[in-house]
Amino acid sequence: MSMSLAMGRGGGSSKSGKVPPPPGAILVTSGADSGPGTLRQALEDLASGSGDIIFISSRVKRITIESTLQYIGTNLLAIQAEDMPKIIGDDDFDLLTTNATLAVGISNVEFEGLGHYSINDQGIGKGIFVDVPNDATGTAAVILTNVKVSGVASYGVLVNDCTEVNCGNGNQGTGGGSDASVELNLFRVTVENSGKGRFDGDGVRVNERGMGDLRATIIDSKFNYNGAGTSMSV
């Protein structure tokens, strides 16, 4: 399964408008934080090679998480939803992170933080955080399709190819990066009310500090009321 096939710009829908589970899918049927049928368990199963893609059933409308969802596999991290479920963090932490894979594809999912952050009420949590391994080569590709991120204290979406923990956060551009290039593709993505709980917090940020290139394609997307950026539609 290629990322373009699984996470394309609208492909794979049935005539009814629903997206059927693709072959090799790990099904998410529970909105609980952990346990059988949950997204957290599906991420563990995907990392172990038990399937090719995570598919969230339409019966799951909300997934309330008590800690960061982490993917530690090296293969493609692919999450697709039949409807538009909302992943809600119940405290100030990163909602979804990975620091091992070079390929991330997510479609039809909403991520939501607590949303009360300001300069006087700061926090640390990011929405989607892809940390490129320091020894990476080739291309780190992130494809988000019909995804919304809102209400997190720090970056809404952060792709980090930088050796510094707080790369670009007042560090005068210090830090190196891997030899990999970064490719960011956003289709029908909304990022809003994020990055207000820290200094230099953006709605979307890519740190490319290595020898690789940076390429971005952004279509039909909106970035509104985020900490360090102006509102815009692309």
C-alpha positions in Angstrom: 0.0 0.0 0.0 1.4 3.3 -1.0 0.8 6.6 0.9 -0.7 8.2 -2.2 -3.2 5.4 -2.5 -4.2 5.3 1.1 -4.2 9.1 1.7 -5.0 10.6 -1.6 -7.1 13.7 -2.1 -10.6 12.1 -2.0 -10.0 8.7 -3.5 -11.3 5.5 -2.0 -14.9 6.6 -1.1 -17.8 4.4 -1.9 -20.9 5.7 -3.8 -22.7 6.3 -0.4 -19.9 8.7 0.6 -18.5 6.4 3.2 -15.0 5.2 3.1 -14.8 1.4 3.4 -12.0 -0.2 5.4 -9.1 -0.9 3.1 -7.4 -4.3 3.0 -5.1 -4.9 5.9 -6.8 -2.4 8.1 -6.7 -2.4 11.9 -10.1 -1.4 13.0 -10.8 1.2 15.8 -14.3 0.5 17.3 -14.0 2.0 20.8 -13.7 5.6 21.9 -12.0 4.6 25.2 -8.5 5.8 26.0 -6.9 2.3 25.9 -7.8 -1.3 25.6 -9.1 -3.6 22.8 -10.5 -1.8 19.8 -9.0 1.6 20.8 -6.8 3.9 18.8 -4.0 3.6 21.3 -4.0 -0.2 20.9 -4.2 0.2 17.1 -1.1 2.3 17.1 0.7 -0.5 19.0 -0.6 -3.1 16.6 0.5 -1.1 13.6 4.0 -0.6 15.0 4.3 -4.4 15.5 3.3 -5.0 11.8 -0.2 -6.4 12.5 -1.7 -4.3 9.7 -1.0 -1.6 7.1 -3.4 1.1 8.1 -5.6 2.2 11.1 -9.3 2.6 10.2 -11.6 4.4 12.6 -15.2 3.1 12.4 -18.1 5.6 12.0 -19.5 4.4 15.3 -16.6 6.1 17.0 -17.4 9.8 17.3 -15.1 10.9 20.1 -11.9 9.5 21.5 -10.9 11.2 24.8 -7.3 10.5 25.6 -5.6 10.8 29.0 -2.0 10.9 27.7 -0.1 11.3 24.4 -0.9 8.9 21.6 2.6 7.6 20.4 3.5 5.7 17.3 7.0 4.0 17.5 7.0 2.0 14.4 9.3 2.6 11.4 6.8 1.9 8.7 4.1 4.2 7.4 1.8 5.7 10.0 -1.5 5.7 8.3 -4.8 6.7 10.0 -8.1 6.9 8.1 -11.6 7.5 9.4 -14.9 6.6 8.0 -16.5 9.7 9.4 -14.8 12.6 11.2 -14.1 11.5 14.8 -12.7 14.0 17.3 -9.6 13.1 19.3 -9.7 15.1 22.5 -6.9 15.6 25.0 -8.1 15.9 28.6 -5.0 17.8 29.7 -2.0 19.7 28.4 0.1 17.2 26.4 0.9 16.4 22.8 -2.0 14.6 21.1 -0.2 12.5 18.6 3.5 12.0 18.1 6.0 9.9 16.2 9.8 9.9 16.1 10.6 6.8 14.2 8.8 6.8 10.8 9.5 8.9 7.7 5.9 8.6 6.4 2.7 9.9 8.0 -0.7 10.0 6.4 -3.9 11.0 8.3 -7.3 11.7 6.8 -10.8 12.6 8.1 -9.7 13.2 11.8 -10.1 16.1 14.2 -7.7 16.8 17.0 -8.7 19.1 19.9 -6.9 20.4 22.9 -8.3 22.2 26.0 -8.3 25.6 24.2 -7.9 28.1 27.0 -4.3 29.0 26.5 -2.8 32.5 26.4 0.4 34.3 27.4 -0.9 34.3 31.0 -2.1 30.6 30.8 0.8 28.8 29.0 1.2 25.2 28.1 3.3 22.7 26.1 1.0 20.4 24.2 1.2 20.1 20.4 -1.4 18.7 18.1 0.4 16.5 15.6 4.2 16.2 16.1 6.4 14.4 13.6 10.0 14.3 14.9 12.4 13.2 12.0 15.1 10.9 13.2 18.5 12.5 13.3 20.0 9.7 11.1 17.2 9.8 8.5 17.9 9.9 4.8 15.5 10.1 1.8 12.3 12.0 2.3 10.1 12.5 5.4 6.6 12.8 3.9 3.6 14.1 5.9 0.2 14.0 4.2 -2.9 15.4 6.0 -6.2 15.3 4.2 -9.4 16.7 5.7 -7.8 17.1 9.1 -8.6 19.8 11.8 -6.3 20.7 14.7 -7.5 23.2 17.4 -7.1 24.4 20.9 -3.5 23.1 21.7 -1.1 25.3 23.6 1.9 24.8 21.3 2.2 24.1 17.6 -0.9 22.7 15.8 1.3 20.7 13.4 5.0 20.4 13.9 7.4 18.5 11.6 10.8 18.8 13.2 14.1 17.9 11.4 16.3 19.6 14.0 18.5 18.3 16.7 17.5 21.0 19.2 14.6 20.3 21.6 13.2 23.8 21.1 14.4 24.4 17.6 13.8 28.0 16.5 12.3 29.0 19.9 14.5 32.0 20.5 17.7 30.0 19.8 18.8 32.2 16.8 18.5 29.3 14.4 20.8 26.9 16.2 20.7 23.1 15.7 21.4 20.8 12.8 19.2 18.2 11.2 19.2 14.9 9.3 20.1 14.4 5.6 16.5 13.8 4.8 14.2 16.2 2.9 10.8 17.1 4.3 7.7 17.0 2.2 4.5 18.5 3.7 1.2 18.1 1.9 -2.0 19.6 3.4 -5.3 19.1 1.7 -8.5 20.6 3.3 -6.7 21.1 6.6 -7.8 23.6 9.3 -5.6 24.7 12.1 -7.0 27.2 14.5 -6.7 28.6 18.1 -3.3 26.9 18.6 0.1 28.1 19.6 -1.2 30.7 22.0 0.3 29.1 25.1 4.0 29.6 24.3 6.4 32.0 22.8 6.7 31.6 19.0 3.9 29.1 18.7 2.7 28.6 15.1 -0.3 26.9 13.7 1.9 24.9 11.3 5.7 24.8 11.6 8.4 22.8 9.7 12.0 22.9 11.0 14.3 21.8 8.3 17.9 22.3 9.5 19.7 19.5 7.7 21.1 19.1 4.1 17.7 18.0 2.6 15.1 20.1 0.8 11.8 21.4 2.0 8.7 21.0 -0.2 5.2 21.9 0.7 1.8 21.6 -1.1 -1.1 23.3 0.6 -4.6 23.3 -1.0 -8.1 24.3 0.4 -6.7 24.9 3.9 -7.3 27.5 6.6 -5.1 28.8 9.5 -6.9 31.0 11.9 -6.3 32.7 15.2 -3.0 30.9 15.9 -0.3 32.3 18.2 2.5 33.4 15.9 0.8 33.7 12.6 -1.8 35.7 10.8 -5.1 34.1 9.6 -5.1 32.9 6.1 -6.7 30.6 3.6 -4.8 28.7 0.9 
